[in-house]
């Protein structure tokens, strides 16, 4: 069984760090040196929130909800989407930035795709039972 500090370090700290990183990046005027082609910022939003959805999924795997995969996926997607919405609201108060509904849409689709693809990858590697065993989360019923 993993210690609480180890669980926090492996599963929750990356999520917290990533959320802080996104917040910090949103606090500055738009970066100048990013690749520029049509919809490039939407691809960046999509990718960033796909990663965030995965990080929420990983963190929520440490909770009791891990046995209810559809709920685990749903709350991971919703959490990342809500963070995206809050980030766009935050950006609307930053000079030289603005909140955008199209960015929110890219964030939501990124979160959905990231969580879905990550879940499919986990299931292809052996499903929930093997995932729990590899992560050090034993069954409460069997005392593993």
Secondary structure, DSSP 8 states (H G I E B T S, - for coil): ---HHHHIIIIIHHHHHHHHHHHHHHTS---SSS--STTHHHHHHHHHHHHHHHHHHHHHTTSGGGG-HHHHHHHHHHHHHHHHHHHHHHHTTSTT----HHHHHHHHHHHHHHHHHHHHHHHHTTHHHHHHHHHT---TTTT-
